[in-house]
């Protein structure tokens, strides 16, 4: 079975377990994830989210875009001479 096939067959429960494991750095039984397990689990979580249509703003690692600054006025700045 290929990695892509495993992602296609992944259940929501498995997805949640992998996601939780990556977040905590350990499996539900308390055993720590190796670096390779973290990497593979994170890739599986990200691919699952993309394949199942989870909205972008609900995906792992999503960062909301910064609000746009209001446009600067096209009128030039006028300096008023106060006669000092």
Order of alpha helices (4+ residues) and beta strands (2+ residues): alpha-alpha-alpha
